[in-house]
Amino acid sequence: MPVNYYPQKTEDELLVALESLQKRTTEGAVFFTTAAGLQSQRSFQGSSPVSVEIRRVLYSLHKLLPDTYENPYAQRVRRTRPSYTAENNGQLPLE
């Protein structure tokens, strides 16, 4: 059963979080800071995968405004199975 991880957030706050997560997915995020000759690196290790975080934010948006946002857990693909047809008799399609 899905859990609303952000019940106290507003729609605007959730949309900002969603945008940040989508940016982290496309660009990645590692932060370097240098102070007094020391360099430190910060990454998001130990947190959930970004796809899980995005789904959590989308679910919170759905719980907040169900008419506007659809449930991201409603139509997830759980299992797939290959299906082969004998239409081409094992031959590659002609182009």
N, CA, C and O atoms as a GROMACS GRO file, in nm:
protein
  380
    1MET      N    1   0.084  -0.117   0.000
    1MET     CA    2   0.000   0.000   0.000
    1MET      C    3   0.089   0.124   0.000
    1MET      O    4   0.178   0.134   0.084
    2PRO      N    5   0.068   0.218  -0.091
    2PRO     CA    6   0.149   0.339  -0.097
    2PRO      C    7   0.131   0.428   0.027
    2PRO      O    8   0.025   0.430   0.089
    3VAL      N    9   0.236   0.499   0.059
    3VAL     CA   10   0.237   0.588   0.174
    3VAL      C   11   0.260   0.730   0.125
    3VAL      O   12   0.344   0.753   0.038
    4ASN      N   13   0.187   0.824   0.181
    4ASN     CA   14   0.208   0.965   0.147
    4ASN      C   15   0.324   1.017   0.233
    4ASN      O   16   0.307   1.042   0.352
    5TYR      N   17   0.441   1.033   0.171
    5TYR     CA   18   0.560   1.074   0.244
    5TYR      C   19   0.563   1.224   0.272
    5TYR      O   20   0.640   1.270   0.356
    6TYR      N   21   0.480   1.302   0.203
    6TYR     CA   22   0.484   1.448   0.217
    6TYR      C   23   0.343   1.504   0.243
    6TYR      O   24   0.296   1.586   0.164
    7PRO      N   25   0.275   1.463   0.350
    7PRO     CA   26   0.138   1.511   0.372
    7PRO      C   27   0.130   1.659   0.408
    7PRO      O   28   0.026   1.721   0.388
    8GLN      N   29   0.237   1.716   0.459
    8GLN     CA   30   0.235   1.855   0.503
    8GLN      C   31   0.272   1.954   0.392
    8GLN      O   32   0.260   2.075   0.412
    9LYS      N   33   0.316   1.906   0.277
    9LYS     CA   34   0.363   1.993   0.169
    9LYS      C   35   0.247   2.045   0.086
    9LYS      O   36   0.143   1.981   0.073
   10THR      N   37   0.268   2.165   0.030
   10THR     CA   38   0.170   2.223  -0.061
   10THR      C   39   0.202   2.179  -0.203
   10THR      O   40   0.306   2.120  -0.229
   11GLU      N   41   0.112   2.209  -0.294
   11GLU     CA   42   0.134   2.173  -0.434
   11GLU      C   43   0.259   2.240  -0.488
   11GLU      O   44   0.338   2.176  -0.558
   12ASP      N   45   0.278   2.368  -0.458
   12ASP     CA   46   0.397   2.439  -0.507
   12ASP      C   47   0.525   2.377  -0.455
   12ASP      O   48   0.622   2.363  -0.530
   13GLU      N   49   0.528   2.339  -0.328
   13GLU     CA   50   0.648   2.276  -0.271
   13GLU      C   51   0.675   2.141  -0.336
   13GLU      O   52   0.790   2.107  -0.362
   14LEU      N   53   0.570   2.065  -0.362
   14LEU     CA   54   0.586   1.934  -0.426
   14LEU      C   55   0.634   1.948  -0.570
   14LEU      O   56   0.715   1.868  -0.616
   15LEU      N   57   0.584   2.049  -0.641
   15LEU     CA   58   0.628   2.070  -0.779
   15LEU      C   59   0.774   2.112  -0.785
   15LEU      O   60   0.846   2.073  -0.877
   16VAL      N   61   0.819   2.192  -0.689
   16VAL     CA   62   0.961   2.230  -0.682
   16VAL      C   63   1.046   2.105  -0.654
   16VAL      O   64   1.151   2.087  -0.716
   17ALA      N   65   1.001   2.021  -0.562
   17ALA     CA   66   1.073   1.897  -0.531
   17ALA      C   67   1.077   1.805  -0.652
   17ALA      O   68   1.180   1.743  -0.680
   18LEU      N   69   0.966   1.795  -0.725
   18LEU     CA   70   0.961   1.712  -0.845
   18LEU      C   71   1.057   1.762  -0.951
   18LEU      O   72   1.127   1.683  -1.015
   19GLU      N   73   1.061   1.893  -0.970
   19GLU     CA   74   1.153   1.951  -1.068
   19GLU      C   75   1.299   1.923  -1.029
   19GLU      O   76   1.381   1.892  -1.115
   20SER      N   77   1.329   1.935  -0.902
   20SER     CA   78   1.464   1.907  -0.853
   20SER      C   79   1.502   1.761  -0.875
   20SER      O   80   1.615   1.732  -0.916
   21LEU      N   81   1.410   1.671  -0.848
   21LEU     CA   82   1.436   1.528  -0.869
   21LEU      C   83   1.455   1.496  -1.017
   21LEU      O   84   1.542   1.417  -1.052
   22GLN      N   85   1.374   1.555  -1.103
   22GLN     CA   86   1.388   1.531  -1.246
   22GLN      C   87   1.522   1.586  -1.297
   22GLN      O   88   1.586   1.525  -1.383
   23LYS      N   89   1.564   1.698  -1.243
   23LYS     CA   90   1.694   1.754  -1.281
   23LYS      C   91   1.806   1.662  -1.234
   23LYS      O   92   1.904   1.642  -1.306
   24ARG      N   93   1.793   1.608  -1.113
   24ARG     CA   94   1.894   1.516  -1.061
   24ARG      C   95   1.901   1.390  -1.147
   24ARG      O   96   2.009   1.332  -1.163
   25THR      N   97   1.788   1.346  -1.201
   25THR     CA   98   1.787   1.228  -1.287
   25THR      C   99   1.864   1.253  -1.416
   25THR      O  100   1.941   1.168  -1.460
   26THR      N  101   1.844   1.369  -1.477
   26THR     CA  102   1.906   1.397  -1.606
   26THR      C  103   2.050   1.441  -1.594
   26THR      O  104   2.132   1.407  -1.679
   27GLU      N  105   2.084   1.517  -1.490
   27GLU     CA  106   2.218   1.573  -1.479
   27GLU      C  107   2.304   1.506  -1.373
   27GLU      O  108   2.426   1.513  -1.379
   28GLY      N  109   2.241   1.441  -1.278
   28GLY     CA  110   2.315   1.389  -1.164
   28GLY      C  111   2.341   1.502  -1.066
   28GLY      O  112   2.321   1.619  -1.098
   29ALA      N  113   2.385   1.468  -0.948
   29ALA     CA  114   2.410   1.573  -0.849
   29ALA      C  115   2.518   1.529  -0.752
   29ALA      O  116   2.498   1.440  -0.669
   30VAL      N  117   2.632   1.592  -0.763
   30VAL     CA  118   2.741   1.578  -0.668
   30VAL      C  119   2.789   1.718  -0.640
   30VAL      O  120   2.818   1.793  -0.733
   31PHE      N  121   2.798   1.754  -0.513
   31PHE     CA  122   2.836   1.889  -0.477
   31PHE      C  123   2.977   1.890  -0.420
   31PHE      O  124   3.011   1.810  -0.333
   32PHE      N  125   3.059   1.982  -0.470
   32PHE     CA  126   3.193   2.002  -0.417
   32PHE      C  127   3.199   2.138  -0.352
   32PHE      O  128   3.152   2.237  -0.408
   33THR      N  129   3.255   2.143  -0.234
   33THR     CA  130   3.277   2.271  -0.168
   33THR      C  131   3.422   2.278  -0.124
   33THR      O  132   3.479   2.178  -0.081
   34THR      N  133   3.482   2.395  -0.135
   34THR     CA  134   3.619   2.415  -0.094
   34THR      C  135   3.623   2.530   0.004
   34THR      O  136   3.573   2.639  -0.025
   35ALA      N  137   3.683   2.507   0.119
   35ALA     CA  138   3.697   2.611   0.219
   35ALA      C  139   3.827   2.588   0.295
   35ALA      O  140   3.854   2.477   0.342
   36ALA      N  141   3.907   2.691   0.307
   36ALA     CA  142   4.034   2.687   0.379
   36ALA      C  143   4.125   2.575   0.328
   36ALA      O  144   4.194   2.510   0.406
   37GLY      N  145   4.123   2.555   0.198
   37GLY     CA  146   4.209   2.455   0.138
   37GLY      C  147   4.159   2.312   0.148
   37GLY      O  148   4.224   2.221   0.096
   38LEU      N  149   4.046   2.290   0.212
   38LEU     CA  150   3.988   2.157   0.223
   38LEU      C  151   3.872   2.143   0.126
   38LEU      O  152   3.788   2.233   0.113
   39GLN      N  153   3.868   2.033   0.060
   39GLN     CA  154   3.760   2.009  -0.036
   39GLN      C  155   3.673   1.895   0.015
   39GLN      O  156   3.724   1.791   0.055
   40SER      N  157   3.544   1.916   0.013
   40SER     CA  158   3.453   1.810   0.054
   40SER      C  159   3.354   1.781  -0.059
   40SER      O  160   3.320   1.869  -0.138
   41GLN      N  161   3.311   1.658  -0.064
   41GLN     CA  162   3.218   1.614  -0.168
   41GLN      C  163   3.093   1.562  -0.100
   41GLN      O  164   3.099   1.490   0.001
   42ARG      N  165   2.978   1.599  -0.156
   42ARG     CA  166   2.851   1.552  -0.101
   42ARG      C  167   2.769   1.495  -0.216
   42ARG      O  168   2.752   1.560  -0.319
   43SER      N  169   2.720   1.375  -0.199
   43SER     CA  170   2.632   1.315  -0.298
   43SER      C  171   2.508   1.265  -0.226
   43SER      O  172   2.495   1.285  -0.105
   44PHE      N  173   2.420   1.200  -0.297
   44PHE     CA  174   2.294   1.155  -0.240
   44PHE      C  175   2.298   1.007  -0.207
   44PHE      O  176   2.198   0.937  -0.223
   45GLN      N  177   2.410   0.959  -0.162
   45GLN     CA  178   2.418   0.819  -0.124
   45GLN      C  179   2.337   0.795   0.002
   45GLN      O  180   2.330   0.881   0.090
   46GLY      N  181   2.277   0.680   0.010
   46GLY     CA  182   2.197   0.647   0.126
   46GLY      C  183   2.050   0.683   0.109
   46GLY      O  184   1.966   0.641   0.189
   47SER      N  185   2.018   0.760   0.007
   47SER     CA  186   1.877   0.793  -0.017
   47SER      C  187   1.819   0.692  -0.116
   47SER      O  188   1.891   0.612  -0.175
   48SER      N  189   1.690   0.697  -0.131
   48SER     CA  190   1.624   0.606  -0.225
   48SER      C  191   1.661   0.643  -0.368
   48SER      O  192   1.702   0.756  -0.394
   49PRO      N  193   1.646   0.549  -0.461
   49PRO     CA  194   1.670   0.584  -0.602
   49PRO      C  195   1.577   0.698  -0.645
   49PRO      O  196   1.466   0.712  -0.594
   50VAL      N  197   1.624   0.776  -0.739
   50VAL     CA  198   1.548   0.894  -0.781
   50VAL      C  199   1.411   0.855  -0.835
   50VAL      O  200   1.313   0.926  -0.813
   51SER      N  201   1.402   0.743  -0.906
   51SER     CA  202   1.272   0.702  -0.960
   51SER      C  203   1.171   0.676  -0.848
   51SER      O  204   1.052   0.704  -0.864
   52VAL      N  205   1.217   0.622  -0.736
   52VAL     CA  206   1.129   0.598  -0.621
   52VAL      C  207   1.087   0.731  -0.560
   52VAL      O  208   0.970   0.750  -0.525
   53GLU      N  209   1.182   0.823  -0.547
   53GLU     CA  210   1.151   0.955  -0.491
   53GLU      C  211   1.050   1.030  -0.578
   53GLU      O  212   0.958   1.094  -0.526
   54ILE      N  213   1.066   1.021  -0.710
   54ILE     CA  214   0.973   1.087  -0.802
   54ILE      C  215   0.834   1.028  -0.785
   54ILE      O  216   0.735   1.102  -0.781
   55ARG      N  217   0.825   0.896  -0.774
   55ARG     CA  218   0.695   0.831  -0.757
   55ARG      C  219   0.630   0.874  -0.625
   55ARG      O  220   0.508   0.891  -0.619
   56ARG      N  221   0.710   0.892  -0.521
   56ARG     CA  222   0.656   0.936  -0.392
   56ARG      C  223   0.598   1.077  -0.402
   56ARG      O  224   0.491   1.105  -0.348
   57VAL      N  225   0.670   1.166  -0.471
   57VAL     CA  226   0.621   1.303  -0.487
   57VAL      C  227   0.494   1.304  -0.571
   57VAL      O  228   0.398   1.374  -0.539
   58LEU      N  229   0.493   1.226  -0.679
   58LEU     CA  230   0.374   1.219  -0.763
   58LEU      C  231   0.254   1.163  -0.686
   58LEU      O  232   0.141   1.208  -0.706
   59TYR      N  233   0.278   1.067  -0.597
   59TYR     CA  234   0.169   1.012  -0.517
   59TYR      C  235   0.117   1.117  -0.419
   59TYR      O  236  -0.004   1.126  -0.396
   60SER      N  237   0.206   1.196  -0.362
   60SER     CA  238   0.163   1.303  -0.271
   60SER      C  239   0.080   1.407  -0.346
   60SER      O  240  -0.018   1.458  -0.293
   61LEU      N  241   0.121   1.438  -0.470
   61LEU     CA  242   0.041   1.530  -0.551
   61LEU      C  243  -0.096   1.471  -0.579
   61LEU      O  244  -0.196   1.542  -0.575
   62HIS      N  245  -0.102   1.342  -0.606
   62HIS     CA  246  -0.230   1.274  -0.631
   62HIS      C  247  -0.319   1.279  -0.507
   62HIS      O  248  -0.439   1.304  -0.518
   63LYS      N  249  -0.262   1.256  -0.389
   63LYS     CA  250  -0.341   1.259  -0.266
   63LYS      C  251  -0.391   1.400  -0.236
   63LYS      O  252  -0.500   1.417  -0.181
   64LEU      N  253  -0.312   1.501  -0.273
   64LEU     CA  254  -0.349   1.639  -0.248
   64LEU      C  255  -0.458   1.686  -0.345
   64LEU      O  256  -0.555   1.749  -0.305
   65LEU      N  257  -0.440   1.654  -0.474
   65LEU     CA  258  -0.535   1.695  -0.578
   65LEU      C  259  -0.563   1.577  -0.672
   65LEU      O  260  -0.505   1.570  -0.780
   66PRO      N  261  -0.649   1.484  -0.633
   66PRO     CA  262  -0.671   1.363  -0.713
   66PRO      C  263  -0.734   1.389  -0.850
   66PRO      O  264  -0.719   1.306  -0.940
   67ASP      N  265  -0.804   1.499  -0.866
   67ASP     CA  266  -0.863   1.528  -0.997
   67ASP      C  267  -0.760   1.580  -1.097
   67ASP      O  268  -0.779   1.569  -1.218
   68THR      N  269  -0.651   1.635  -1.047
   68THR     CA  270  -0.549   1.694  -1.134
   68THR      C  271  -0.436   1.596  -1.164
   68THR      O  272  -0.388   1.589  -1.277
   69TYR      N  273  -0.393   1.521  -1.063
   69TYR     CA  274  -0.279   1.430  -1.078
   69TYR      C  275  -0.325   1.287  -1.062
   69TYR      O  276  -0.401   1.255  -0.971
   70GLU      N  277  -0.280   1.200  -1.154
   70GLU     CA  278  -0.320   1.059  -1.144
   70GLU      C  279  -0.228   0.982  -1.051
   70GLU      O  280  -0.116   1.025  -1.023
   71ASN      N  281  -0.276   0.871  -1.004
   71ASN     CA  282  -0.202   0.787  -0.911
   71ASN      C  283  -0.089   0.716  -0.985
   71ASN      O  284  -0.116   0.639  -1.078
   72PRO      N  285   0.038   0.740  -0.947
   72PRO     CA  286   0.149   0.675  -1.018
   72PRO      C  287   0.158   0.526  -0.991
   72PRO      O  288   0.227   0.454  -1.063
   73TYR      N  289   0.089   0.478  -0.889
   73TYR     CA  290   0.092   0.335  -0.857
   73TYR      C  291  -0.022   0.258  -0.923
   73TYR      O  292  -0.026   0.135  -0.915
   74ALA      N  293  -0.114   0.328  -0.988
   74ALA     CA  294  -0.233   0.262  -1.042
   74ALA      C  295  -0.202   0.174  -1.163
   74ALA      O  296  -0.264   0.069  -1.179
   75GLN      N  297  -0.108   0.214  -1.247
   75GLN     CA  298  -0.084   0.140  -1.370
   75GLN      C  299   0.062   0.102  -1.388
   75GLN      O  300   0.115   0.110  -1.499
   76ARG      N  301   0.125   0.061  -1.281
   76ARG     CA  302   0.264   0.019  -1.293
   76ARG      C  303   0.272  -0.119  -1.358
   76ARG      O  304   0.186  -0.203  -1.336
   77VAL      N  305   0.376  -0.140  -1.438
   77VAL     CA  306   0.400  -0.271  -1.499
   77VAL      C  307   0.467  -0.358  -1.394
   77VAL      O  308   0.577  -0.327  -1.348
   78ARG      N  309   0.404  -0.465  -1.358
   78ARG     CA  310   0.457  -0.554  -1.254
   78ARG      C  311   0.537  -0.670  -1.312
   78ARG      O  312   0.639  -0.711  -1.257
   79ARG      N  313   0.489  -0.722  -1.424
   79ARG     CA  314   0.554  -0.839  -1.482
   79ARG      C  315   0.533  -0.836  -1.632
   79ARG      O  316   0.425  -0.801  -1.680
   80THR      N  317   0.633  -0.872  -1.705
   80THR     CA  318   0.620  -0.880  -1.851
   80THR      C  319   0.653  -1.021  -1.896
   80THR      O  320   0.722  -1.096  -1.827
   81ARG      N  321   0.602  -1.055  -2.012
   81ARG     CA  322   0.625  -1.187  -2.068
   81ARG      C  323   0.644  -1.170  -2.218
   81ARG      O  324   0.562  -1.105  -2.283
   82PRO      N  325   0.750  -1.228  -2.276
   82PRO     CA  326   0.767  -1.216  -2.420
   82PRO      C  327   0.656  -1.291  -2.494
   82PRO      O  328   0.609  -1.395  -2.450
   83SER      N  329   0.618  -1.235  -2.607
   83SER     CA  330   0.516  -1.299  -2.688
   83SER      C  331   0.569  -1.305  -2.832
   83SER      O  332   0.592  -1.201  -2.894
   84TYR      N  333   0.587  -1.424  -2.882
   84TYR     CA  334   0.639  -1.443  -3.017
   84TYR      C  335   0.526  -1.491  -3.108
   84TYR      O  336   0.446  -1.575  -3.070
   85THR      N  337   0.523  -1.436  -3.227
   85THR     CA  338   0.422  -1.480  -3.323
   85THR      C  339   0.491  -1.546  -3.441
   85THR      O  340   0.608  -1.518  -3.468
   86ALA      N  341   0.421  -1.631  -3.510
   86ALA     CA  342   0.476  -1.701  -3.625
   86ALA      C  343   0.443  -1.628  -3.754
   86ALA      O  344   0.444  -1.688  -3.862
   87GLU      N  345   0.415  -1.500  -3.745
   87GLU     CA  346   0.373  -1.422  -3.860
   87GLU      C  347   0.481  -1.417  -3.970
   87GLU      O  348   0.448  -1.424  -4.088
   88ASN      N  349   0.607  -1.403  -3.931
   88ASN     CA  350   0.716  -1.393  -4.029
   88ASN      C  351   0.792  -1.522  -4.046
   88ASN      O  352   0.892  -1.525  -4.118
   89ASN      N  353   0.749  -1.629  -3.983
   89ASN     CA  354   0.816  -1.758  -3.989
   89ASN      C  355   0.963  -1.749  -3.949
   89ASN      O  356   1.048  -1.817  -4.006
   90GLY      N  357   0.993  -1.664  -3.851
   90GLY     CA  358   1.129  -1.653  -3.802
   90GLY      C  359   1.219  -1.565  -3.886
   90GLY      O  360   1.337  -1.553  -3.856
   91GLN      N  361   1.167  -1.503  -3.992
   91GLN     CA  362   1.248  -1.419  -4.078
   91GLN      C  363   1.246  -1.275  -4.028
   91GLN      O  364   1.151  -1.232  -3.964
   92LEU      N  365   1.353  -1.201  -4.059
   92LEU     CA  366   1.356  -1.060  -4.026
   92LEU      C  367   1.257  -0.984  -4.115
   92LEU      O  368   1.236  -1.023  -4.230
   93PRO      N  369   1.198  -0.878  -4.063
   93PRO     CA  370   1.103  -0.802  -4.146
   93PRO      C  371   1.176  -0.731  -4.261
   93PRO      O  372   1.289  -0.684  -4.246
   94LEU      N  373   1.109  -0.725  -4.374
   94LEU     CA  374   1.165  -0.655  -4.491
   94LEU      C  375   1.135  -0.508  -4.481
   94LEU      O  376   1.028  -0.468  -4.437
   95GLU      N  377   1.232  -0.429  -4.522
   95GLU     CA  378   1.212  -0.283  -4.518
   95GLU      C  379   1.208  -0.227  -4.656
   95GLU      O  380   1.192  -0.106  -4.673
   0.00000   0.00000   0.00000
